[in-house]
Amino acid sequence: MKGKVAVVKTRPETVLEDVERVMKMAGFEQAMDKGSTTILKDNISWHFPMPGANTTPWQLEGVTAALRNNGFTDVVAVENKTVVTRPEKGRILNKFDRVYDKHHVPILLNFDDKDMKWIKIEPKSKMRVLNHIYPEGIYIPDYFVGKNIVQLPTMKCHIYTTTTGAMKNAFGGLLNTRRHYTHSWIHETLVDLLKIQYEIHSGIFAVMDGTTSGNGPGPRTLIPVQTDYMLASADQVAIDAVSARMMGFDPMKIDYIRIAHEEGLGIGKPAEIQISGEDVEGVDLKFSVGDNLASTAGDIMWFGPLKQFQKLFFHTPLVNLFVLASDVYHDRVWWPSKGDKTYREWLQDSPWGRLFARY
């Protein structure tokens, strides 16, 4: 299944059927074990419903229906917590709860001891950075072992990784709330996590929503662009590469894609990827990442001259000051001044915003 990506053009009237169609084109039935539980790993980059930032309800519903229609009867959702997002709030504001209730999908939390425990693992694959970042051991949720997983990212830019997609979606699920320790080595971390996924899951698949894509300094402070695409693949490297190429980036210049390709974990070179469905050879959305206040600070502290002091900043109670600063900037300044207006214009002017309003 390596190197195969399906892409379809879609519209609100047919999107649920189109999700199942793109999944079948990408071979989801062959990529996963019907006898295993299938985890839906949604993406809440921000608890606010910023267009392009989070899994969409139609993406979630289309995937759930496609799985159930084709013999994957045991489907659950797993959500994660970060230091800057609130999953319960995000589930409601992004209308995931309505889809889960309609389709009777249980919701589990990887940070709740009642749902799962964090266990120490010894990966068989050679880790690039995780064993150095976490010298006490690498811990993952025990619930993930032996189950299928469907990653549900969106097509968007990211201030630290240029683009974000299927590979980055594992970041929240497999690492605990100390995942910010990895930011200086984020590309290598994503490669390590893909190796772990291959070892623990009975099947891996990704469905990426590109109905409204995110330009600019994502994953939160985005410029939403209507693009009307849906992508699917069993190769997380290839789907991220195709998405990056469509946004206007050279995938092999994005380190996490290049390294994963070089290590044989998937296909990152566009010329070696087999795309079925829509012809996207000439698609160039001309996206650019740009900067915001968070990226400017991060460049200094995680990648710049203050990198040597990051244990002081982020491994001690001082981290709470940075969490507070992020909350103030994103939730109390940027969202009220820019994000909420963008969201409300999208609800009115975009067919995808109007579909969102109907959920």
C-alpha positions as CSV (number, residue, x, y, z in Angstrom):
1,M,0.0,0.0,0.0
2,K,3.0,2.3,0.1
3,G,2.9,5.2,-2.2
4,K,-0.8,5.1,-3.1
5,V,-2.9,8.1,-2.4
6,A,-6.5,8.8,-3.5
7,V,-7.8,12.3,-4.0
8,V,-11.4,13.4,-4.9
9,K,-13.1,16.7,-5.4
10,T,-16.1,17.0,-3.3
11,R,-19.0,19.3,-2.4
12,P,-21.3,19.5,0.7
13,E,-24.2,17.6,-1.0
14,T,-22.1,14.5,-1.7
15,V,-19.3,14.7,0.9
16,L,-20.4,11.7,3.0
17,E,-20.5,9.5,-0.1
18,D,-17.2,11.0,-1.4
19,V,-15.5,10.1,1.9
20,E,-16.4,6.5,1.5
21,R,-15.4,6.6,-2.2
22,V,-12.0,8.0,-1.5
23,M,-11.4,5.5,1.3
24,K,-12.2,2.6,-1.0
25,M,-10.0,4.0,-3.8
26,A,-7.1,4.1,-1.3
27,G,-7.8,0.5,-0.1
28,F,-8.8,1.0,3.5
29,E,-10.3,-2.5,3.8
30,Q,-7.0,-4.1,2.9
31,A,-5.0,-1.7,5.1
32,M,-6.8,-2.6,8.4
33,D,-8.0,-5.7,10.3
34,K,-11.8,-6.0,10.4
35,G,-11.4,-8.2,13.5
36,S,-9.8,-5.4,15.5
37,T,-11.1,-2.3,17.2
38,T,-10.7,0.8,15.0
39,I,-9.6,4.0,16.7
40,L,-10.8,7.3,15.2
41,K,-8.0,9.8,16.1
42,D,-9.6,13.2,15.5
43,N,-7.6,16.4,15.4
44,I,-8.4,19.3,17.7
45,S,-5.7,21.8,17.0
46,W,-7.8,24.4,18.7
47,H,-10.9,24.0,20.8
48,F,-12.4,27.0,18.9
49,P,-14.0,26.1,15.5
50,M,-11.3,27.8,13.3
51,P,-12.0,26.8,9.7
52,G,-9.2,24.5,8.5
53,A,-7.8,23.8,11.9
54,N,-9.7,20.8,13.1
55,T,-11.3,17.5,11.9
56,T,-14.6,18.4,10.3
57,P,-17.9,16.8,11.4
58,W,-18.5,15.5,7.8
59,Q,-15.0,14.0,7.7
60,L,-15.8,12.3,11.0
61,E,-19.2,11.1,10.0
62,G,-18.2,9.9,6.5
63,V,-15.3,7.8,7.9
64,T,-17.5,6.4,10.7
65,A,-20.2,5.4,8.2
66,A,-17.7,4.0,5.7
67,L,-16.2,1.8,8.4
68,R,-19.5,0.5,9.6
69,N,-20.8,0.0,6.1
70,N,-17.8,-2.3,5.3
71,G,-17.6,-4.5,8.3
72,F,-15.6,-2.5,10.8
73,T,-18.2,-2.7,13.5
74,D,-16.1,-1.9,16.6
75,V,-15.3,1.8,16.3
76,V,-14.2,4.1,19.1
77,A,-12.9,7.7,19.3
78,V,-9.8,8.6,21.3
79,E,-9.0,12.2,22.1
80,N,-6.0,13.8,23.7
81,K,-5.2,16.8,25.8
82,T,-2.5,19.4,25.2
83,V,-1.3,22.2,27.5
84,V,-3.1,24.7,25.2
85,T,-6.3,23.0,24.1
86,R,-9.4,21.7,25.9
87,P,-10.7,18.6,24.3
88,E,-14.2,18.6,25.9
89,K,-14.8,22.2,24.7
90,G,-13.3,21.4,21.3
91,R,-15.6,18.4,20.9
92,I,-18.7,20.5,21.4
93,L,-17.7,23.6,19.5
94,N,-16.5,21.6,16.5
95,K,-19.6,19.4,16.7
96,F,-17.9,16.1,17.1
97,D,-20.3,15.2,19.9
98,R,-23.2,15.3,17.5
99,V,-21.6,12.8,15.2
100,Y,-20.5,10.5,18.0
101,D,-24.0,10.6,19.5
102,K,-25.7,9.9,16.2
103,H,-23.5,7.0,15.4
104,H,-23.1,5.7,18.9
105,V,-19.3,6.0,19.0
106,P,-17.7,5.7,22.5
107,I,-15.3,8.5,23.4
108,L,-12.1,7.6,25.3
109,L,-9.5,10.0,26.6
110,N,-5.8,9.1,26.5
111,F,-5.2,11.3,29.6
112,D,-7.9,9.6,31.7
113,D,-6.7,6.7,33.9
114,K,-10.2,5.2,33.7
115,D,-9.9,4.8,29.9
116,M,-6.3,3.7,29.5
117,K,-2.9,3.5,31.2
118,W,0.4,4.7,30.0
119,I,2.9,1.9,29.6
120,K,6.6,1.8,29.0
121,I,7.6,0.3,25.6
122,E,10.9,-0.7,24.1
123,P,10.6,-0.1,20.4
124,K,12.2,-2.6,18.1
125,S,13.1,0.1,15.6
126,K,16.0,2.4,16.3
127,M,14.8,5.7,17.7
128,R,16.3,8.9,16.4
129,V,15.5,11.1,19.4
130,L,12.7,9.9,21.7
131,N,14.9,7.8,23.9
132,H,17.2,10.8,24.5
133,I,14.3,13.2,25.1
134,Y,12.7,10.8,27.5
135,P,15.6,9.0,29.2
136,E,13.2,7.6,31.8
137,G,11.5,5.6,29.0
138,I,9.0,6.0,26.2
139,Y,5.4,5.7,27.3
140,I,2.3,5.2,25.2
141,P,-1.3,4.5,26.0
142,D,-1.9,0.8,26.4
143,Y,-5.2,1.0,24.6
144,F,-3.6,1.7,21.3
145,V,-1.7,-1.6,21.1
146,G,-3.2,-4.2,18.7
147,K,-5.9,-1.8,17.3
148,N,-6.4,-0.2,13.9
149,I,-6.1,3.6,13.8
150,V,-7.5,6.1,11.4
151,Q,-5.8,9.5,11.5
152,L,-8.2,12.4,10.7
153,P,-6.0,15.5,10.0
154,T,-6.8,18.5,7.8
155,M,-4.8,20.1,5.0
156,K,-3.0,23.0,6.7
157,C,0.3,24.8,7.3
158,H,2.2,24.6,10.6
159,I,4.6,27.1,12.1
160,Y,7.1,24.5,13.2
161,T,6.8,21.8,10.6
162,T,5.7,23.8,7.5
163,T,2.8,21.4,6.9
164,T,0.9,19.1,9.3
165,G,-1.1,16.0,8.5
166,A,-1.3,12.3,9.1
167,M,2.1,11.9,10.7
168,K,1.7,14.8,13.0
169,N,-1.7,13.6,14.1
170,A,0.0,10.7,16.0
171,F,1.8,13.3,18.1
172,G,-1.2,14.0,20.4
173,G,-2.3,10.4,20.6
174,L,1.0,8.6,21.4
175,L,2.7,11.3,23.6
176,N,1.5,12.6,26.9
177,T,1.2,16.2,28.0
178,R,5.0,16.5,28.2
179,R,5.1,16.2,24.4
180,H,6.3,19.8,24.2
181,Y,9.7,18.5,25.3
182,T,10.2,17.3,21.7
183,H,9.6,20.6,19.8
184,S,13.3,21.2,19.1
185,W,13.5,17.8,17.4
186,I,9.9,17.7,16.1
187,H,10.7,16.3,12.6
188,E,12.7,13.4,14.0
189,T,10.0,12.8,16.7
190,L,7.3,12.4,14.0
191,V,9.5,9.8,12.3
192,D,10.0,7.9,15.6
193,L,6.3,7.9,16.2
194,L,5.6,6.5,12.8
195,K,8.0,3.6,13.5
196,I,6.1,3.0,16.8
197,Q,2.8,3.1,15.0
198,Y,3.9,0.3,12.6
199,E,4.9,-1.8,15.6
200,I,1.8,-1.4,17.7
201,H,-1.2,-1.0,15.3
202,S,-3.0,-3.8,13.5
203,G,-3.7,-1.3,10.6
204,I,-3.0,2.3,9.8
205,F,-5.0,4.6,7.6
206,A,-5.6,8.3,7.1
207,V,-8.4,10.5,5.7
208,M,-7.4,14.1,5.3
209,D,-10.0,16.9,5.0
210,G,-9.1,19.5,2.4
211,T,-12.6,21.0,2.0
212,T,-11.4,24.2,3.7
213,S,-7.6,24.2,3.9
214,G,-5.5,26.3,6.2
215,N,-3.0,28.8,4.8
216,G,-0.6,30.9,7.0
217,P,0.7,30.4,10.5
218,G,-1.1,27.3,11.5
219,P,-2.2,25.1,13.1
220,R,-4.5,27.7,14.7
221,T,-4.1,31.2,13.4
222,L,-5.0,30.3,9.9
223,I,-6.3,31.9,6.7
224,P,-9.1,29.5,5.5
225,V,-9.2,28.7,1.8
226,Q,-12.0,26.8,0.1
227,T,-10.3,23.9,-1.8
228,D,-13.0,21.1,-1.9
229,Y,-10.6,18.1,-1.6
230,M,-10.7,14.9,0.4
231,L,-7.6,12.7,0.5
232,A,-7.0,9.1,1.8
233,S,-4.1,6.7,2.1
234,A,-2.6,3.9,4.0
235,D,0.8,5.6,3.6
236,Q,1.0,8.4,6.0
237,V,4.2,9.7,4.4
238,A,2.7,9.8,0.9
239,I,-0.6,11.5,1.9
240,D,1.4,14.2,3.7
241,A,3.7,14.6,0.7
242,V,0.7,14.9,-1.7
243,S,-0.9,17.4,0.6
244,A,2.3,19.4,0.9
245,R,2.7,19.5,-2.9
246,M,-0.8,20.6,-3.4
247,M,-0.3,23.5,-0.9
248,G,2.8,24.5,-2.9
249,F,5.7,23.1,-0.9
250,D,8.4,20.6,-2.0
251,P,7.7,17.6,0.2
252,M,11.3,16.5,0.2
253,K,12.4,19.8,1.7
254,I,10.2,19.2,4.7
255,D,12.4,17.2,7.1
256,Y,9.8,14.8,8.6
257,I,8.7,13.7,5.1
258,R,12.2,13.4,3.7
259,I,13.6,11.5,6.7
260,A,10.6,9.1,6.7
261,H,11.1,8.5,2.9
262,E,14.8,7.9,3.3
263,E,14.1,5.4,6.1
264,G,11.6,3.5,4.0
265,L,8.6,4.3,6.2
266,G,6.6,5.5,3.2
267,I,7.0,7.4,-0.1
268,G,7.7,11.1,0.0
269,K,8.9,11.8,-3.5
270,P,6.0,13.0,-5.6
271,A,7.3,11.2,-8.7
272,E,7.1,7.9,-6.9
273,I,3.6,8.3,-5.6
274,Q,0.6,6.8,-7.3
275,I,-2.4,9.2,-7.2
276,S,-5.8,7.9,-8.1
277,G,-8.9,9.9,-8.6
278,E,-8.5,13.6,-9.2
279,D,-5.6,14.9,-11.3
280,V,-3.7,17.2,-9.0
281,E,-0.5,17.4,-10.9
282,G,-1.0,21.1,-11.7
283,V,-2.5,22.1,-8.3
284,D,-0.4,24.8,-6.5
285,L,-2.3,26.6,-3.8
286,K,0.8,28.8,-3.2
287,F,0.4,28.6,0.6
288,S,3.1,30.1,2.8
289,V,3.5,29.7,6.6
290,G,4.5,33.1,7.7
291,D,4.8,34.0,11.4
292,N,2.7,34.9,14.4
293,L,3.7,35.8,18.0
294,A,3.8,32.1,19.0
295,S,6.1,31.1,16.2
296,T,8.4,34.1,16.8
297,A,8.8,33.1,20.4
298,G,9.2,29.4,19.6
299,D,11.9,30.1,17.0
300,I,13.9,31.8,19.7
301,M,13.4,29.3,22.5
302,W,13.1,25.9,20.7
303,F,15.3,26.5,17.7
304,G,17.3,29.6,18.3
305,P,19.7,31.1,20.8
306,L,17.7,30.1,23.9
307,K,17.4,26.4,23.0
308,Q,20.2,25.5,25.5
309,F,17.9,26.8,28.3
310,Q,14.7,25.0,27.3
311,K,14.9,22.5,30.2
312,L,14.7,25.5,32.5
313,F,11.8,27.0,30.5
314,F,9.8,23.9,29.7
315,H,10.7,21.2,32.3
316,T,10.1,23.3,35.3
317,P,7.0,25.2,36.7
318,L,8.2,28.1,34.5
319,V,6.3,26.3,31.7
320,N,3.1,27.5,33.2
321,L,4.0,31.1,32.2
322,F,4.4,30.1,28.6
323,V,1.1,28.2,28.7
324,L,-0.6,31.3,30.1
325,A,1.0,33.5,27.5
326,S,-0.3,31.1,24.7
327,D,-3.7,31.1,26.2
328,V,-3.9,34.9,26.4
329,Y,-2.5,35.4,22.9
330,H,-4.7,32.7,21.1
331,D,-7.9,32.6,23.1
332,R,-8.2,36.1,24.6
333,V,-6.6,38.3,21.9
334,W,-6.4,36.6,18.5
335,W,-9.7,34.7,18.5
336,P,-11.8,37.7,19.7
337,S,-10.0,40.1,17.4
338,K,-9.6,38.0,14.2
339,G,-10.6,34.4,14.5
340,D,-14.2,34.8,15.5
341,K,-14.9,37.2,12.7
342,T,-13.2,34.8,10.2
343,Y,-15.3,31.9,11.5
344,R,-18.6,33.9,11.2
345,E,-17.8,35.0,7.7
346,W,-17.0,31.4,6.8
347,L,-20.4,30.2,8.2
348,Q,-22.2,32.7,6.0
349,D,-20.1,32.8,2.8
350,S,-18.7,29.3,2.4
351,P,-20.8,26.3,1.4
352,W,-18.7,24.3,4.0
353,G,-19.4,26.9,6.7
354,R,-23.1,26.6,5.9
355,L,-22.9,22.8,6.1
356,F,-21.1,23.2,9.5
357,A,-24.0,25.4,10.7
358,R,-26.5,22.7,9.8
359,Y,-24.8,20.0,12.0
